[in-house]
Amino acid sequence: MPQYEAAHQLGTRFHAFLATGDWNGIRTLLTDDATWKLPGDNTVSGTAEGADAVVERAKKIAGYGLHFELLHILVSRENVALSLHNTARRGDLRLDEHLATVCRLRDGKIASIETYLSDVAGMNAFFV
């Protein structure tokens, strides 16, 4: 299988596991030293270091009731990015953001994740 097809498949699996809350599934996709960087200044911002911390971050984000709508999976020669539209409501707070989650791959697994957001201020207000 060409590398870009494997990257696309990995992106598809990552989104499916995130959307269904399959935390063990996400863990199988990560290198042990995986990281996840998120912008902002809130409870899910900063860098999660290590596969277990990345899984805990995914759980925490999902715990806020997010709907992870997959718009596109984008591949390069070696990596994959997910274009997402995330929405959620919590009381009077509403999250409605577009984002790109860029996954850098190593040895067929996700070694690092960096998320780019359309509305950092909105994320800061929602994830308190």
N, C-alpha and C positions, 0 to 999 in steps of 0.2 A: 504494500500500500504506500503510495507517495506520502511524503512527510506532511504536506498541506492537508491531505485527507485525514490523516491521523490527528492533526491539530483540530480540524473541524469536528471530528468525532469526540475529542476530549472536551471541546467547548460545549457541545450538545449535552454530553453527560454531566458536566459541571452544572449547567443551568437546570437540567432535569432533577438532579439531586438537591439543588438549592430550593427549587420550587416545591418539592415534595417533602423536604425536611429529612432527607436521607444523609445524616451526618457521617455515618460510617462510609457511605459511598463517596462523599466528598474527600474523606481522609485517604481513601485508596488512590485518589488522583494526585495527591500532593507528595513532593519530596519531604523528607523529615525536617529539612531546614527552610521550608517555604515561608514566605513573608507576604503580608497584605497591607498596603498603604492606602489610607483614606484621608482626604483633606478635611478641613474643618476643625472645630473646637467643640466636641460633644462626646457622648458616651461611647461612640463607635469609631471615633477618629484616631489618627496616629498609625503606628506600625504594629501589627501583630507579628510576632516572631516565633517561628516553629509551627509545624503542621497542626498540633493540638490547639494552639492559640488561634490559628486561622479558622479552624472548625468552630471554636467557641465564638469567634466574631460572627461567623455566618449564623449561628444559633441565635445570638443576641439580636442581630438585625432582623431575622425572621420573626423573632419573638414580639416585635412591634407590629406584626400583622401585615407585612408588606406583600403586595402582589408583584411578582417579578415577570413582567411581560417581555419576552424575547423578541426584539425587532430584527436583528441580524447577527450572524456569526461571521466575523471577518478574519481571514487568515493571511499570514505572510509566509515567507519560505519556512520559518521556524517557530512561529508563535501564533496565538489566537487572541481575538478580542471579541467581547460580547457587547452589542449595542442593546441597551435595556431601557424600558420605561417603567419605573417603580412608582407605585401609588399605595397610599394607606391613609386611614383615618384613625385618630385616637382622640376621643372627646371633641373639642373644637379645633384641634390641630389637623391639618391635612398635608400630606406629602405628595408631591407630583413632580417628579424629576426624571430627566433623561440622563443617562450615563453611559460611559464606556468602561468596561472592565477588561484591562489588558493583562493577559496571562503569558508570562515568559516561560518557555518549556525547557526542560533538561531531561534527557534520557526517557522521553515519553511521558513525563509527569510535569505538573505545574510547580515551578520553582519560586515564582514570585507573581504577585497580583498587584496591580496599581489601578485604582479607580479614579476616573475623571468625572466630575459632576457638573450639571447645568445650573444647580441652585444650592450653593454651599450654605448660604444664609438660611434657606428653607430647611436644609438638613440639620443645621445647628438648632433650629427652633423645634424640630420634631423629635430628635434623639436626645432628650434631656433626662 
